[in-house]
Amino acid sequence: MFRMRRRSPPSLGLRKRFQWAVIGAGPAGITAVGKLLDNGVSPRTIVWVDPEFKVGDLGTKWAEVSSNTTVGRFEEFLRSCASFGIDGKDDEFPIFSMDPKSTCLLKEVVEPLRWISDRLSASVVAVRSTVQSVGSEGGAWHVVSAAGELVAGNVVLAVGAQPRLLDHPIPQVSLEEALDPRRLAGAVSREDTVAVFGSSHSAVLAVRNLLNVGVGRVVNFYRSPLRFAVDHGDWILYDNTGLKGVTAQWARSEMPRLPAERLLRVKVDGTRTTKHLAQCTKVVYGIGFEPRKLRVHGAEPKRYDRTTGIIAPGLFGCGIAFPERVVDRAGNVEYNVGLLKFARFLDRVVPVWMGKSGRSERRGVTSVGRPAR
Ligand SMILES: Cc1cc2nc3c(=O)[nH]c(=O)nc-3n(C[C@H](O)[C@H](O)[C@H](O)COP(=O)(O)OP(=O)(O)OC[C@H]3O[C@@H](n4cnc5c(N)ncnc54)[C@H](O)[C@@H]3O)c2cc1C
């Protein structure tokens, strides 16, 4: 059971018990707030906590990255939530006049999302802070942050994920730097031989950026071969794991033509990896993401339900930290990551979280979420 800390943080001065607390204001947190409002939750019963309110990692780290989804899908995402209030704003954001079939830099979708985030945070109770722990006590969730402690019937964790790392003893260039050509130019030189681990969208982009800024050589260590998404019209094979857009084009047409003195691809195995790694002066890890950790008393976030995002009664997860598990038409199991996918997932699960579907509604209480008191 969750024990209150002996030295309690200062009260937020928010005596009211909130119906919902949303933790994290990246794309998933923004969408969770929007969908709660769309489902009739009153804005003043929602508290929203984030240290920055700058559209999460998408806004602060990945803005210069070329997208793997199309402009059309971003547009569909931006219009997927009535509470976003984006209709009628087409002239204000360039993304609405771009070719819907093309891809774009992620900053094009960050710009309207920043506007939406500001709009939503002015309507709900927004708290600029980092949550330290969440715990269940007395039938409610206690959310503790440096700004104080607040109590909510239901909590949505939308805390995002960070790049997974290995621990080779070579100076690291962060994925964040590797995916931002301007920053990368200052982090490497033509004398460097840079190891890039991974074969995903971000690893291939890192390889391309490193070659573009003129490093001496890139050695790309991979476990799985390059995989390309295949659009079948009404479904996409390898939708979450395959290369798409300009990254896929580059990997298909340019990578095979590069001489081994510029780009060497090495399948990871003990001896060969050690031999080639010994020549590398810097390393970039593009091997995926792991959920950000948050202390939760009384529940195990790792064991979340992969279909509904339910962690425990009244505790839910969404976004890249708690992705939905899907099986595509070819039988491949993937985890759904992407803005439109987060929105579609929340369309389906928010009514479930609110207990709007099924027997709980008849009893006037929620079996999944908890009623406000
Ligand atoms: C290389 C790359 C390319 C991508 N391309 C695409 C694309 O083409 N299309 C697409 O749809 N998406 C793309 N994405 C984005 C992808 O969908 C991300 O998964 C998405 O941005 C994740 O959003 P999120 O809200 O789950 O997490 P984040 O953006 O990480 O946001 C999490 C937020 O929670 C806050 N937070 C964390 N811990 C706490 C705490 N304890 N207390 C309070 N706040 C906290 C953080 O400060 C942050 O603001 C790409 C991502 C990458 C890395």
The ligand as an SDF file (V2000), in Angstrom:
LIG
                    3D

 53 58  0  0  0  0  0  0  0  0999 V2000
   13.0560    9.6810  -34.9850 C   0  0  0  0  0  0  0  0  0  0  0  0
   11.5880    9.8290  -34.7520 C   0  0  0  0  0  0  0  0  0  0  0  0
   10.7240    9.9640  -35.8200 C   0  0  0  0  0  0  0  0  0  0  0  0
    9.3500   10.0640  -35.5970 C   0  0  0  0  0  0  0  0  0  0  0  0
    8.5220   10.1740  -36.6650 N   0  0  0  0  0  0  0  0  0  0  0  0
    7.1840   10.2100  -36.4670 C   0  0  0  0  0  0  0  0  0  0  0  0
    6.2760   10.2670  -37.5580 C   0  0  0  0  0  0  0  0  0  0  0  0
    6.6530   10.3530  -38.7150 O   0  0  0  0  0  0  0  0  0  0  0  0
    4.9440   10.2510  -37.2910 N   0  0  0  0  0  0  0  0  0  0  0  0
    4.4660   10.1930  -36.0370 C   0  0  0  0  0  0  0  0  0  0  0  0
    3.2410   10.1520  -35.8700 O   0  0  0  0  0  0  0  0  0  0  0  0
    5.2940   10.2110  -34.9670 N   0  0  0  0  0  0  0  0  0  0  0  0
    6.6410   10.2050  -35.1590 C   0  0  0  0  0  0  0  0  0  0  0  0
    7.4910   10.2100  -34.0960 N   0  0  0  0  0  0  0  0  0  0  0  0
    6.9660   10.5350  -32.7740 C   0  0  0  0  0  0  0  0  0  0  0  0
    6.4650    9.3760  -32.0940 C   0  0  0  0  0  0  0  0  0  0  0  0
    5.1190    9.2030  -32.4050 O   0  0  0  0  0  0  0  0  0  0  0  0
    6.6670    9.5470  -30.6150 C   0  0  0  0  0  0  0  0  0  0  0  0
    6.4350    8.2750  -30.1580 O   0  0  0  0  0  0  0  0  0  0  0  0
    5.7700   10.5560  -29.8670 C   0  0  0  0  0  0  0  0  0  0  0  0
    6.2740   11.8420  -29.9700 O   0  0  0  0  0  0  0  0  0  0  0  0
    5.6630   10.1650  -28.4050 C   0  0  0  0  0  0  0  0  0  0  0  0
    4.7840   11.0120  -27.7320 O   0  0  0  0  0  0  0  0  0  0  0  0
    4.5080   10.8270  -26.1890 P   0  0  0  0  0  0  0  0  0  0  0  0
    3.5820   11.9310  -25.8140 O   0  0  0  0  0  0  0  0  0  0  0  0
    4.1390    9.4360  -25.8860 O   0  0  0  0  0  0  0  0  0  0  0  0
    5.9340   11.0390  -25.4820 O   0  0  0  0  0  0  0  0  0  0  0  0
    6.8940   12.3470  -25.3690 P   0  0  0  0  0  0  0  0  0  0  0  0
    6.8900   13.1620  -26.5990 O   0  0  0  0  0  0  0  0  0  0  0  0
    8.2220   11.8310  -24.8990 O   0  0  0  0  0  0  0  0  0  0  0  0
    6.2350   13.2190  -24.2030 O   0  0  0  0  0  0  0  0  0  0  0  0
    6.2760   12.8160  -22.8670 C   0  0  0  0  0  0  0  0  0  0  0  0
    6.0760   14.0480  -21.9910 C   0  0  0  0  0  0  0  0  0  0  0  0
    5.9210   13.6260  -20.6520 O   0  0  0  0  0  0  0  0  0  0  0  0
    6.7050   14.4500  -19.8080 C   0  0  0  0  0  0  0  0  0  0  0  0
    7.0740   13.6980  -18.6160 N   0  0  0  0  0  0  0  0  0  0  0  0
    7.8470   12.5890  -18.5280 C   0  0  0  0  0  0  0  0  0  0  0  0
    7.9500   12.1920  -17.2500 N   0  0  0  0  0  0  0  0  0  0  0  0
    7.2130   13.0750  -16.5210 C   0  0  0  0  0  0  0  0  0  0  0  0
    6.9540   13.2010  -15.1270 C   0  0  0  0  0  0  0  0  0  0  0  0
    7.4600   12.3370  -14.2550 N   0  0  0  0  0  0  0  0  0  0  0  0
    6.1750   14.2320  -14.7190 N   0  0  0  0  0  0  0  0  0  0  0  0
    5.6520   15.1010  -15.6040 C   0  0  0  0  0  0  0  0  0  0  0  0
    5.8680   15.0260  -16.9440 N   0  0  0  0  0  0  0  0  0  0  0  0
    6.6450   14.0280  -17.3760 C   0  0  0  0  0  0  0  0  0  0  0  0
    7.9390   14.7840  -20.6540 C   0  0  0  0  0  0  0  0  0  0  0  0
    8.5850   15.9420  -20.1460 O   0  0  0  0  0  0  0  0  0  0  0  0
    7.2760   15.0080  -22.0150 C   0  0  0  0  0  0  0  0  0  0  0  0
    6.8300   16.3460  -22.1180 O   0  0  0  0  0  0  0  0  0  0  0  0
    8.8480   10.0840  -34.2790 C   0  0  0  0  0  0  0  0  0  0  0  0
    9.7280    9.9680  -33.2020 C   0  0  0  0  0  0  0  0  0  0  0  0
   11.0800    9.8170  -33.4180 C   0  0  0  0  0  0  0  0  0  0  0  0
   12.0040    9.6710  -32.2640 C   0  0  0  0  0  0  0  0  0  0  0  0
  1  2  1  0
  2  3  1  0
  2 52  2  0
  3  4  2  0
  4  5  1  0
  4 50  1  0
  5  6  2  0
  6  7  1  0
  6 13  1  0
  7  8  2  0
  7  9  1  0
  9 10  1  0
 10 11  2  0
 10 12  1  0
 12 13  2  0
 13 14  1  0
 14 15  1  0
 14 50  1  0
 15 16  1  0
 16 17  1  0
 16 18  1  0
 18 19  1  0
 18 20  1  0
 20 21  1  0
 20 22  1  0
 22 23  1  0
 23 24  1  0
 24 25  2  0
 24 26  1  0
 24 27  1  0
 27 28  1  0
 28 29  2  0
 28 30  1  0
 28 31  1  0
 31 32  1  0
 32 33  1  0
 33 34  1  0
 33 48  1  0
 34 35  1  0
 35 36  1  0
 35 46  1  0
 36 37  1  0
 36 45  1  0
 37 38  2  0
 38 39  1  0
 39 40  1  0
 39 45  2  0
 40 41  1  0
 40 42  2  0
 42 43  1  0
 43 44  2  0
 44 45  1  0
 46 47  1  0
 46 48  1  0
 48 49  1  0
 50 51  2  0
 51 52  1  0
 52 53  1  0
M  END
$$$$
